[in-house]
Amino acid sequence: METPTSDEKIMAALAHASVLLSFLGPIGPTLIWAFQRTKSKYVRYHALQAMGYQSLFFWIWIIGIFVVVFGAVFLMVVLEVIFMDSTSSEMPFVPFIMQPIIVLGMFGLWGVFFIIGVIGAIFCIMGRDFSYPLIGRWLKQKVFSDQITEAESEEWESGWVSGVCHATAILQLWGIFTPLLVWVLQKDRSEKLRFQALQATIYQLLAFIAYMIGMATYMAVFFLAIAGMVFFGGANTAASSAGEASPIMGTFIIIFMGIMMVFWMFFMIATPIYYLVAAIASILTIRGKQFKYPILGALLAKRMEAAKKNMISAS
């Protein structure tokens, strides 16, 4: 790779330093990649690295939180069982020991995330080579290798960026902006990238709309339940003072609890499925394969094919 100029070092450093934008995800390196990819191979490489790192870390962080929390809870249960028959006063303090471990684990991972990105920025400013583990090696082999053709390099790069677009689903609302930016800025470069970026944008947007509708419905049911409890509670008090049994309040509470249980069960099932499908899409597209979301992918492919035919016939 060519020796970078001062401007190239700054742009590459900004791609890595955008890690400080936190939950905005890889928006920064995506913009740098889109505007600099044809101007500098050096900036292109580091922007692609930063895009992958800043989307992949959130998956590692979420998984890490689950591991730390469940590991701490398991250890807490084991320690309490050990001290169960003991008269030692240490047993009640086990939860207080585990809580700092959980907090340190969560924020420790976050600190590592920032530090590695900042180190990458410093290395670029100094003109030194910097590669994230696995990510840098993959890009050098598939996109920046002298042993592959330019067409193959373009194909693997499109797959990499497509994978990033799908991976940002972990960021919920903010994740939508990365595939949207890719679609707007690079849609004319690659048909595959255009399809995957638009597909990821719509998939995440539909999920966000469904989430907002679900939460609005939940809050509406909650406040209606509060109003109902106040109303039926007053009726129940009047019936009780008259010496009559009023089952209305009990029935209302049972119905309300049933609705809440159904809502949270659906939420707990739908959320992992949403993330799992996005993860599968990311992995497959990075490996160079085409991916279509159920129903959405087929509908979008048909619409894009129809639009393409109309353009050909019009020309």
N, C-alpha and C positions, 0 to 999 in steps of 0.2 A: 504494500500500500504506500502511496506517495507521501512525501514529507509534508505535513500540514502547514498551512499558513497561519498567521495570528488570528485571522477572522475564523478560519476553520476550527482552530482550537477553542475559540470562544463559543461557537455554535455547538460543538460537541459537548463542551462542559455544561452548557445550558440544558442540553438534552438530559444529562445525568442529574444535574442540580434540580431539575423540575420535580424530583422526588419529594422536595419540600412542599409541593402543592398537595401532598397527602391524598385525600379521598377524591380529588379531581382526576386521579389516575393518569394514564399515559397521554393526556391531551397535549401537553407541552412537546414531548418528543415526536408525537404524531404530526404536529404542525411543522416542526423543524424538518422532519423527514420529507413531508409533502413538498415543501418549498426548496429544499436543498438536495434532494436525491439525484437530480441530473447535473448539479453543479459541483458536488464534492463527494467522492467515494468515501473519504474519511468520515465526513459528517453523516453520511448515509449509514455507514456501519454502526457508528455509536448511537445514532437515533434509533435504529432498529433494535439494538441491544437494550436501550433504555425502555422502549415500548414493551418488549417482552418481559423485562425485569419488573417494571412497575405494574403490570397486569398480573403476572404470575405470583408476586409476593402476597397479594390479597387472598389468594387461594391458600397459600402456605400459612398465612396468619390465621384465617378462619379455622383451618384444620388444626393448627397449633393450639388455638384457644380451646377447642374441644378436647384435645389430648391433655392439656394442662389441667383443665377443669375436672374432667373425669378421672384423671390420674390422681389429682389432689383429693377428690371425694372418696375414691377407692382407698387411698392411703389413710384418710381420716377414719373411715369405717373400720379398717384393719386395726388401727391404733386404739380406737375406742373398744373394740372387742378384746384386745390384749389387756387393756386397763379396766375392763368391766368388773372383774372380781377383785380389783385392787382398791385399797383405801387411800391410795395416793391422790393428792389434790391436783395432779397433772392432767388427769383425764378431761376435766371441763375446759382446759385451755387448748386442747387439740384443734378445735375449729379456728381459734385465734392464731394458731401457728400456720394453718393451711391457707387462710385468707391472704396474708402477705405473699405467700409463694405463688398463688394464682395471679395476684396483681403484678408481681414482678415478672412472671412468665409472659403475661399479656403485653406489658409495656416494654419488657426487654426485647421481645421480637420486633416491636415497633421501632425501638432505638437502633437495632441492627439494620433494619430497612433503610433508615435515614443515613446511617453512617456509611454503608456500602455505596449508596448513590453519591454521597458527597465525596468519598474517596475517588470514585470514577471521574467526577468533575475536576478534582485537583490534579489527577493524573493527566487529563486531557489538556488542562492549562499548562502543565509542565512539558507537554509534548511527549509523554511516555505512553507506551502501549498499555491498554486496559481492556480486560475481557471479563465478563461475568462467568462464573463456572457454568459449564454446559452450553449456555446461551451463545457466548462468543465463539466457542468451538463449532457449534452447529452452523452458525451463520458463515463462518470462514469456509466450511466444507461445502455448503449447499449454495451460497449466494456469491461469495467473494473468491472462490477457488479459480485458479487459472486453468484448471483441467476441465471445466464445463463451459458450454457455449453461453452466449449472451441470452439466448431464448430460454435456456434451462435456468439461468440465474434469475431472469424475470419471473419465471413460473414459480420457483421456490420462494422468491421474495413475496409474491402475491399470496402464496399459501401462508407464509409467516404473518403477514399483516392481517390476513383473514382470520387466522387463529387468535390474534390479539383482539380483533373486533368481537369475536364470540366470547373471549375470556373476560371482557369487561362487564359481562352480565353480573359478575360478583359485586359490582359497585352500585347496582340498582340505578337510580336516577342519573347519577353522574356518568355511569358507564355508557349511556346512550350517545354521548357526545363524540366519543372516539370513532365508532363505526359511521356516525353521521358525517363527521369531518372527512373521513376516508372516502365515503361515497361522493360527497360534494367536490372534493379536490382532486380525486384520482379516478373517477368513474369512467373517463374516456381512455384510460391507459390499458385496462385489462377487464375483459368481460367477466372473467371469473371473480376478480376482486370486487367489481361493481355488484355482482349478484350476492356475494357473501356479505359485503358491508351493508347493503340495503336489507338483506334478510336479517342480519343481526340487529340492525336499528329497529326494524318493525317488531321483531321478537321481544326485545327489551322494552319497547314502548307499550306493546300490548300487555306485558306483564306489569308494568308500572300503572297503567290505567286500571287493570284488574285489581291491583293492590289498593289503589285509591278508592275504587268503588266498594271493595270489601271492607275497608276501614270505615268509610262513610256509613255503610250499612250497619256495621258493628256499633258505631257510636250512636246511630239513630235508634237501634234496638235497645242499647244501654239506657239512653235517656228516656225512651218510652217505658222501659221497665221501672226506672226510678219514679216516673210520674204515676205509673200503674200501682206501684207499691204504696205510694202516698195516698192515692184514691181508695184502693181496696183496703189499705190499712185502716183508713178512717171508717170505712164501712164495717170492717172486721171488729174494730173497737166498739162501734155502736151495737153490733149484733151480740158481742160478748157481754156488754153491759145490760142488754135485754135478756140475757140468759140463753141465747140461741147460738148454735154452732154454725160458723161460716167457713166452708171449705174453699171459698173463692181465692183467698189469699194464698193458701197452700198450693192450689192448682196453678195459679199464676206464676209462682216462684218455680215450680217444677218445669213449666213450659219455657220460662226464661232460661233456666239452667240448661235445659235440653238444647235450645238454640245456640247458646254459647259453646257448649261442648261440640256440637256439629261444626260450628265455625272454626274453632281451634284445631279440631281433627283435620278438617280440610286444609287449613293453613299449614299444619305440620307435615302433611303428605305432599301438597302441591309445591312447597318451597324447595325441598330436596330434589324433586323431579325437575324443576325449573333449572336449578344449578347443574344437575347431572347432565341434562341434555346439552346445555351450553358448554360444559367441559368436554363432552364427546365431540361436539362440533369443532371446538378449538383444536383438539388433538388430531382429528381426522384431516382438517384443512391444512394444518402445519405439515402433516405427512404427505401432502400433495393430492389428497383425495377430495372429491366433490361431496358436499353435505347439503341436505335439505331438511329443514325442520318439518315435522309431521303437519300435513295440511297446508301450512303457511308456505313452505318451500315449493310445493307443487303449484299452488295458486300463483305465486310470484313468478315462477319460471314460465308458466303459460302466458302471463301478462307481458313479461319482458319479451318473449318470443313473438307475441302478436304485435307489440310495438316495433320490434325489429323488422318484421315483414311489412308493416305499414310504411316504415321509412324507406325500405328498399323499393316498394311499389311506387312511392311518391317521387323517388329520385329517377 
